[in-house]
Amino acid sequence: MAYQINWAPAREDVRSLEPGIRKRIIRKVGSIAEHPLRFVERVQGYPLFKLRIGDYRAILNIKQDAAGIIVILVGHRSKVYQELARRMH
């Protein structure tokens, strides 16, 4: 069963990206919907996961009991973790 993907928290992050990068990120996140835990790693210090997409990262909250993936944040790897810390604190 494929997990449902909720882009709402990261909608503005995704919209601000260049079209080619945006398309690549959307495609990559969609491709893990069947078995998301195979393709992600834990984010140190947070109950979240990261998906590597070239130089970009998608920060995800994976709800196994509800079969859902919530895209929390998308950004360049050089800035995404600082932005995560800012939003979470």
Secondary structure by P-SEA (a helix, b strand, c coil): cbbbbbcccaaaaaaaccaaaaaaaaaaaaaacccccccccccccccbbbbbcccbbbbbbbbccccbbbbccccccccaaaaaaaaac
